Amino acid sequence: MRLAAMVAVCSAAALAQQYVFQSYGQEEGLANLSAKCLLQDRDGYLWVGTENGLFRFDGARFRAFGEADGLPGTRVEGLAETQDGTFWVATQRGLSRREGDRFIPVSKKMGGTLSRSPLSAGLGGKVYASMLGGLFEGAKQEGHWRFRRLWGGQPNQSTAAVAAAPNGSVWFGCDTAICCWTNGRVDRFGPEHGVAAQRWDGLTVDGPGTVWARSAARLIYRPDGAVKFQSEKVKLPDSVESEGASLGRSGQLLIPTNEGLMERRDGVWRRIGEEQGLPMENVIAAMEDREGSVWLALGGGGVARWAGYSGWEAFTRRDGLPAQTTWGMAEDRDGTVWVGTDKGVAALRRANGQWQLTRLMVQGLPEARVRQVAIDNDGSLWLGYADHGLWRVPPGRASAEPYHFNGDATRPRVMSLLLDRRGQLWVATRNGLFLGRRTGRQRNFARQTVLSGVPNKTFYGLAEDREGRIWAAGALGLAVHEAGRWRVFSPKDGLSSSYVAYLAAHPDGSIWLGYRENVGISKARLTRGQLTLRHIRAGDGLTSDQALSVAVDAHGWVWLGTDRGVSVWDGKAWRQFTSQEGLIWNDCDGAALLAAKDGTVWIGTSRGLSHLSRDGFAEPSPPAKVLFPAIVMGGRHLAPGQALQGRRGDALSVTAAVMTFSTPSGSGSVTACSGWKTIGLCPRRGRSAMRACLRDRTPWRWRRDWKADPGAGGSSGSTWLWSRPGGRPGGRGWRPWG
């Protein structure tokens, strides 16, 4: 029987969820907040074109580029990068390409651009530009870029957006129609082909060859080979300066609007606005980076990164949770997730591709902190309260009933619940451990004597291993019930602390346990009466030594909630998830982890409930690339790979950036000698850039080691610079940075 059917009184359902967005603006160096276009280059830098300048982001700071750096204008309308790595910038006053840290303007005959999407990189390393002078194709010939006009140039001809297709065709807005250039031939699509007489400022072509076109009021598409365009059956919000269209890594369509971001995935549309956590709804452009985060250019709001875009979602009080702080959870036969909070219980059910959140409101049930939830075999809901004892909500009943232990009128503080494979209900409390056996429709609870002669102690966690043994964690240490008797293990047996709090059984027969103290976690195995332990600390890969919850999912991965995010053991290495990756908040709550039957994981925090799908952690992030955006010796800026020319006593300043936006920075060191003397490292403000400053009067001989370990999928590498003993800077025997 579905538990949902038995509850007589429930609150109204909510159909929203929250996402994690991180904002970047003037504090990070983005001087102009009216962002217009976005691009991630092949090195990993994020480029932002604004109404007043071009900015490059290395994960910590934005660097500004303007007319002094060669740009023909500062109002940037479009960005592109061709296959050879040439970086292009279209402004209202002209087109330019990047060489080093300078920009070289292209012929003034092309003019500037007023298009919302004026650049597109095509096959063969070509670039296509929609300018006031028409549609142009740029190709590199004998080491030089040369442009030719493909269409336009007449007073009555204007171009709008441009998009190069995978088959070599080029689609562009032509006057109030849409045109396609193929091998010198231009085909025009007008009203007779389903294209209304409007300006089309958004164009993109997906993998199967479908052309998507966007105007201020409409979205149309043309499947590959079709004669006509068709109207997409969705009403887009009003859009002023938000008329672009882009594709994500999985082929999903991203449509910026003045009322948030519209996303089309597998034919299903959704809107993401302020109610889902977006800092502001005036979205001008959208782009998915190589790590799976979506970046949004906000009109007047800088840029925002949607952390955990591919697999994270969250629920808070604004979505219907009774309280922000969430505790124990349980999943029923129908996949409904029941969540304990500081003010009662909520249920989450999947409906029409969205989670429907309902607050449990049953007559007589206290609206107080529920630490643990369990589902009985008959569909009953067991609730363990922090201050109101144990309650049962029977199936088909409109009221709840409290349970007492051995006729005791007091209601002990419940810490954990476990329904074992024999149908017995174990209850860990602040005043001992109890076992509830079924007698008819009722359960009779009896106190368990775990250690003879010892007064009642607090028990925190419970687990049942694959052998059917019951494990109990508490102030006595770690207890196991086997063959009708209890056995207790303490620090004398190798435990890191006598206060064991959280337990999870692994399919391989081991028990993973966390402590009340910040001493990390342990993996325990009981074989022929002998307990073996392996201890794991922060130095071994954990986010923190303070364990707050532990769970094992359907794939055998071990999940650990801490005060600094979540650590996951995938059988090979530890991976980390924090708010940088999409977790709603880094402070996880006690016993607030649920590994669901569908392979997803629910994580309770002090600011809401996070849900991570398999899409969010199936594959590690790409290895982080280490770049050196600034190298200065003796006041002179050098490019990576350039030979060093300096004098004894010159200062060497190196800025190193780990090119990842979704994880914290790695670590680094700069060493000089004679005798390999360590000089030290000074972190720059931010996550992923550091600056090392060094001044030394000994003979020049340097070494630079860098290890990038940005959490999930990190990499390591080294960059070296040295000379032979007695060598001189820039002389024989030197190997430059890069």
N, C-alpha and C positions, 0 to 999 in steps of 0.2 A: 504494500500500500504506500502511496506517495505521502510523505510527511506533510507536504503542502496542503493536501486535501483535508487534513485533520484540524488545521488551525482555524479557529472561528473568526478571530479578529487580527487583521494585518494592516500595516500602514500602506499607503499608496506606493506603487512601484516606481522606481527611477530607471531611466534608460541611458544615463550619461556615464562617462568615465573620465578620469583625469590622465594627463600625460605630463611628462617632465620637460620643461623648456628652460634653457639657459640663455640669458640675454647678454649681449656684448654691445658696448657703446663707447662713450667718450672716456670713461675710466680706463678702458683698455687701449685707447689711442685712436678710436674711430671718431675722428673730429666731426664729420658730417653724418647726421643720423638719418638722412633721407636716402636710404639705400635703394638702388634701382636694378642691379644685376649681380649675379654670383657665378663664380667658376672655381673649381679646384684643379690646379695644374698637376702635371705628372710627378712633380716632386712632392706634392701633398699640401702646398700652400693654398690657403683660401684667399681668393681675390674678391673684393667688393667694390663695385662701381657705384658712386653716389652722385648727387647733384653738385658736389663741390670736391672732386678729387677721387683718385683711385687708391685703394688701401690693400695691403697684403698682410695676412694674419698667419703667425707661426704657432698658434696655440696659446700664446701668452700676451703678445702685443701686436697692434696694428702698426704698419709702417706706411706713411703717406707718400704718394707720388703726385706731382702736379706739373704745371707748365715749366717749372724750373728743371724738371727731369726729362723734358722733351715732349710731353703730351701737347697736342695742338689745342686742347681745351680741357676744362675740368668737369664739365657735365658729361658723365660717362653713361652711354646708353647700351653698350654691348661688349661682351668679352668672348674670346674663342682661343683655342690652342690647336694647332695643326699637328699632324702625325710626327713631324720632326721636332716638336717641342717649341716651335715659334709661337709666341704669345701676342695676341692682337687685341687692340682696344679701339672701340668706335666711340667718338664723342660728337657733340653737336657741331664741332668745328673741324672734324676730319678723322682719318684713320691713321693708326700708327702701330708699329711692332716693337717688341722689346728686344734690346741687345744689352745683356748684363743688367745694370741698374739704370739704363737710359732707354728712352723711347724714340724711335726714328719715324718721323711723319712720312706718310705715303703721299703721292701726287695730290696737289690741291684741286686738280680738275675733277676729282671724284666728289668733292664737297663734303659736307658734314652729314649727319643723319638725324632724322626725327622718329625713326622706327623704334618700337619697343623691343624688337628682337632682330637687330640688324646684322648679326654675324653667325656663320655656321661653318664648321670644319667639314670637309668632304673627303671623298676617296682620293688616293694618290697624293695626299699631303696638301690638297688645295684648300683655299679659304674663299668663302662667298660673302660679299658685303652688299647690303642694301643701303645705298647712299642717295643723297639728293641728286646726284648725277646719273642714277640708274642702278642696275644690278651688275656687279663686277665679280669677275673670277680672278683670284690670285694664284699663281703657280711659281715654283722655284725653278729657274732655268739657268744652268751653268753658274750656280752659286748666288744668283740674284733673283729677287722677287719681281715679277712682272704681272701687271694687271691688264685685263681687257674687259670691255663692256659687253655684257650678254643681252641686255635689254634696257630700253629707256633712253634718256638723254634729250627727249623732246619736251617742250614746255607743258604739254598736256599729259605727260606720262610721269607717274610717281610710283615708287615702290614702298612696300611696308615690310612685314616680317619675311625672313628667308630661312629655309630648312633644307639641308642636303640629305637626300634619301640614300639608303644602303645600296641601291642599284645604280647610283651615279646621277640620277635625275635631281633637279633642283627646283623646289617649290617656293613660290614667293607671292606676296601680295602685290597685285598690279592694279593701280587705280582703285576701283571698287570691286574688283574681281580677284580670282586666284589663278595664277599661271604656273605652268610646269615647263621648265627648260630641259630638253633631252637631246644631246648631240646636235646642237644648233637649231633645233626646232622648238618653238614656243606654242603650247596649247593653252587656250584661255577657257576658264570655267566661270560662267555667269549664272544669271537666274534660271536659264533653261537647264542648268546642271545642278540645281539646288543651292546655288551660292547667291545669297541676297546681295544687293548693291550696297555694300558697306566697306569700311576700311578694315582689313584683316591684319591685326597686329600680333597675332600669336599663331605659330605654325610648328608642328613637330611630326616626325614620321617614326612609327614604332617598328619593332623587329619584323613582324609579318608584312610590313609595307603599307599599313593603314595610315592615311594622312589625316591629322587632326588640325582643325583650323578654328581660330578664336577671334571673335570681334567683341565689342563692348557689351553686346546683348545676346550673342548666340554662340553655340558650340556645334560644329558640324564635323563629319568625318566621311572619308572615302576609302573603302576597302581596296586593296591592290587589284587593279584591273577593272574596277567598276567604272561605269560611265558617269554616274551622278554622285554628288555628295548627299548624305542623309543627315537629318537633325538628330542630335543626341537628346533623348527624352529626359532631360534634367533642366530645372530652372536654376540658372546661376544667379547668385546675388549681384547687385549692382557693382560695376567695376569702372573706376576711373583711374587710369594709369596702371591698372592691374589686368592687362589683357594678354599676358603671356601664357604659354603652356610648355610643360617639360615632362620628361619621362624619368621614372625611377629605375633602379637596377633590375627590378623584376618586371618591368614593362608597365607598371602602374602609371596612371596619368595624374599629374599634379597641376592644379589650376589655382593660381592666386586670385583672390577677390578682395573687395573692400570689407567683406564680412567674414574673413578668415580664409583658410585653405580648403579647397575642395579636392578630394582624392577619389579616383575611380580605380578599383582593383577587382579583377575578375567580374566586371560588369556591375559591381555594386558601388554606389556612391556614398560618401560620408563627408560631413563638414566638421572641421576642427576650428573652434573659436575660443573666445575667452572663457566660456563655461567648461572647456576641456583643459584650461591652463595656459592657453596662448597669451603672451603678454599684451598684445594688441592685435586687432583684427584687420588692420590695413596692410594686407600682404601684397607686395609688389612682384616678387619673384620667389621661386622655390627650386631647390637642388638637393639631390641625395649624394652624399660623399661616399668614398670608397669603404668607409667603415660602417656604412648603413645608417648614419644620422642624416636627417633632413634639415637643411639650412633655409631660413626664411629671411628675405629682405623686407624690412618693415618701413613703410613710409613715415618718417619722423621718429622711428623707434629703434634705429640701428639694425642689428641682425639678431636672430634667435636660432639656437640649435635644438632640434627636437631629439633629446637623448632617448635611446631605446626605441626608436621608431619601428624597428622590425619585429619587436616581440613583447614590449612592455606596455602595461596599462595599470591604472590605479584607481582607487575609490576612496573618497573622503566623506565628510559630513555633508558637503554640498551635493553629493550624489545619493545620499540617503542613509549612510552609515549612522547608527545611533551616536557614535563617538569616534574621534580621530584615532584613539589608542585601541589597537586590536590585539587579541590574545589567541587562545587555542581555537582550532578549527577541526571540522569533520566533514566528510563527503558521504552522501547517502547513495542508494542504489541508482537513482536517476541522475546522478552527477550534480545535484544541488550542493553547494558549499555553504555550510553553516558556520558563522563567525561570531566568536565571543568578543565583546567590546566592554568599555567602561560603563556603558549604559544599556546593557542588554545584548540581544542577539539579532543578527541580520542573516538573511538567506540570499544567495546569488544563484540565479537560474539562467541558462542560456535560452534566448528567445530571438528568432529571426536574425541570427548572427551577432546579437548584442547581449550583454549581461543585464538581466533584470534584477534589481536590488529591492528586497522587501524586508521590512522591519517586523520581527516577531513580537506580536502584542497579544498575550494570552492572559485571561483573567487570573489575578492573584500572583502572577509572575513578577518578581522584583525587577525594576529597571536599574540594575547595579552591575558591578564588574563581574563578568563571566570569564573565569580563567580557562576553563576547558569545556569541550563539547564532545559527546559520544552518541553514536546511533546504535540503538539496540536492534536485535534480529527481528523483532516485531514492528519496527518502525518508530518506536518510542525515541524521544529526544531526551538525553540526559545532560543536565547543565550543572557544572561545578562552579559555585560562586566563591568569591574571595571572602565575603563576610556573611553570606546567607546560606551556606551549606549546599546540600545536593538536592536538585529538583528534577522531576520527571514530567514531561509533557506526553501523555499517552496518545496513541493514534485514535482519531475519531472523537476526541474530547475537546471541549472548549475551555477547560481549566487545567491548571498545573497543580502538582502536589509535591510538598516537601517530603524528604526522607530523613528519618532519624536512625542513628546507629545504636542498636541494643537498648532501645527505649530511652536513650539519652535525649533530653529535650534541647540540648545545645546543638548548634549548627557549626561544625568545625570548618575552618577555611580549607577549601578544596584546592589542591595544587595540580593534580593530574588525574585523568580517567583512562582506563584501558578495558576494552571488551575483548577477552581472549577467545581462542578458537573453540573453547568448550562452552561459550556463552556466559561465562562468569564476568562480573563487573568488578574491577579493582579500582579502589579510590585511595589516592595518596592525599593526605591532609597535613596540616600543621600539628595535628595531635595524634599521629599514628597512621597505620595502613589498615584498610578494611577490604573485605572480600564479600561481594553480594551474590548469593546463589538464588536461583529462581525457585520459588515455591508457589505453584499455580501461576496466577497473574502478578504476583508480588515478588519482591526480592527481600531476603533477610540478610542483613549485613553483620559480619562478625569481625572483631578486631584480630589482627594477625600479630602474633608474638614473634618478632624477627630475631631478637637476641634476648635470651632468657636473662632475667634479673636486671634488665636495663629499662628505665622509665620510657614512656612513650616519647618518641622522637619525631621530628619533622621529616616527611618524605616529599620529594619534589617531582620525580619523574618515574615513568613506568615503560616497560617494553617486554615483548614476547619474542624469543628467538625462534629459529627454524626448527629447533628440537622441542619446542613447546615449553621451555623454561621461562619463568617469570623473573624479570630483573626489576629491582626497585632502587632508586637513587635517593639519598637523603643525608641527614646529618651524621649517620653512622658510617657512611661511606657507600659502598656498592654491595647490594645484597642480591642473591639469586636463590630461587625456590626450585628445588629439583628432588624428585623421588620423595615428596612429602615432607621435606625439611628445608630450613633456611641455612644459608651460609653467607657470612659477611666478610668482605674484603676491605682493608684499610690502607693507609699509607705504608704500613709495615709490609704489605703485599705488593707495593710498587705504585699505588695510586699517587697522583700529584697532590691531592688534597683529600681530606676526609669529608669535605662538603661536595658531594656529587649531585648535580641538579637535573641534567637533561640526557635522555637516552634515545637511541634509535637502533633498531635491529637491521643488519645487512643480510641479503640473501646468502652470502658466503658463510654465515654462521657467527660472524663477529658482532660485537656491540660497540657502537660509537658513543662516547660519553663526554659531556661538558660539565664543568665545575662552576660552583658559585663564585669562586675566586678567579682572578685573571692569571691562570696558569696554563692556558691553552686547552687542548682536548686530548683524548686518548682513544686508541682502538684496542678493545679487549677481546680475548678469545679464551674460552674455557674448554680445555681438552683433557679428559680423564682426570678431572678434579684439579688440574693445574691451570692457573690463570696467567696468561702472558699479556703484556701491555706494550704498546708502542705510543710514545708521547709525541705530540705535534704542537709546535709553537709558532709564533709570528715569524721567527727566523726561518721556518720551514715552508713559508708561503701563505700563512693565514693573514687575513686583514688585521686581526687583533687577537690578543690572548684572552679577551673577555668573551666567552661563549654565552649566548643567550637562548639559543635553540638549536636543535639538530634534527635532521630528517634524511631519509634515504628514498630516492625516487625509483620509478619502475625500471630504469636503466642501470640501477646500482650506483648512481652518483650520490655522493654524500654532500649535503647542504648544511652550512653552518651560519646561523644568524649571529651577528656581533654588534658591538656598539659603534662600528665603523663600516657597516655594510655587510655583504654576504660573501663567504668563501665557499667554493665548490671544488670537490675532488672528483675528477672524471676518470679516475683509475690510472692516470699517468702523471697529472700535475694539478696543482691548485690554481684555480682561476678566481678572479675577484669581480664583484658587481657592486657598484655604488650609485649614487645619484648621477655620476658622470655617464653611466651606461643606461640609466632609466629608472632606477629604484626611487620610489617617491621620497624616501628619507633614509639616512644612513643608520639611525638609531633603531635597531630591531628590538622587538619585544620578547619577553620570556615565553618559551614554548609556542611561538607564533610562526610555525612553519608547517605547510601541508603539501606533500607530494601527491598530486591528484592522479586518478587512474588514467587520464588521457596524456600523461607525461608532462603536464605543466606544473608549475610550482607557485604556491601562494605564500606571501611573505608579509607578516604583520609588523608594522612600525608604529612609532608614537605620533606619526602624522598621516596615518592612513594605511590602506591595504594595497600591496602591489601584487600583480599577476604577471608571470613570465611564461610565455609560450615556448615551444621547442624552437621556433624560428629565431628566438632571441639568444640562444646559447648552443645551437647545434654545431656551429663552426667557430673556431677562434678568429679573432680579428687578424687582419693581415699584419705581418711583421712591421714594426715601427722603423721608419727610415730616419737616420740622423743626418742633419744638414748643418752647415756652418754659414748662416746668413751674414755674419760680420766678423772679419778678421782684421785687426788693426795692430800694426807694429810701428812703434815710434811715431804715432799720430797719422800713419799712412794706411789707407784702406786697401786690402789685398783680396783678390778673388781666390777661392779654393783651387789649389793646383799651381798658383803663381809662386815662383821662387821667392824666398825671403831675402830681403836686403836690409840689414840692420847693423847697428853698432852695439858694442858692449854697453849695457846700462839702459838700452831702449826697453820700453814697456810693450808687452805683447798682450792684447786683449782679444779673446775669442768668445763669440756668442754661438752656442750650440743649441739646436732645436730638435727635439724628438717629434717627428711629424705624425702625431696622433692627437685627435681632439676628444676622444672618448675615454681616455685613461690618464692617470697622473703621469708626471714625467719620470724619466729614468734617473740615473745618478752618474756623476762623472768626476774625474780628477785630472789635475794638471801636475806634471812632475818635471822638475829640472835637476840637473846635477852639474857639478861633480859630486859623486857619492849618492846620486839620485835623491836629492833633497825635495821633500814634498812642500809645496807652497800653499795649496788649499783651493777651495772652490766657494764662490759666493753666489747663491741662487738668486736669479732675477725674480721679480714679482710675476706670479702666474705659475701654470702647471708645467709647461713643457719647454721652457727656454731657460738656459743658465748662462752665466757669464763667469769666465775665469780670467782673473787679472794677475799678471806675474811680472815681477821686476827682479832681476838677478844680476850680480856683477861677476859671477864665475864664468869660465869659458862656456860658450853657447853649446848646450847639448840638451835637447828637450825631448820629452815623451808625453804624449797625450793619450790616455785611455778613456774609452766611453763604453758604458754598459747601459743599454736601454732595456728596461724590464717593466713595461707599462701594464702589468697585470695580465689580462686575458690575451694570450697570443703574442706576448712580448718577444723581442729578439735581442741579441747582443752582438756587439762588434767593436772593433778598435780602429782608431785612426792614429797613425804614428808620425812623428817628426823627430829626426835625430841628426847628429853629425858625428864624425869620427873625433876622438879626443884631440883637442887642439885645433879642430877645424873652425872655420869662420862662417857666419851667417851667409847663406846664399852660395857658399863655395862648394867645392867638390865633396861628395859624401852626404849632402843634404837631400832629404826627401820631403817634399812640401805637403801641406794639409790637403785633404780631399779624398 
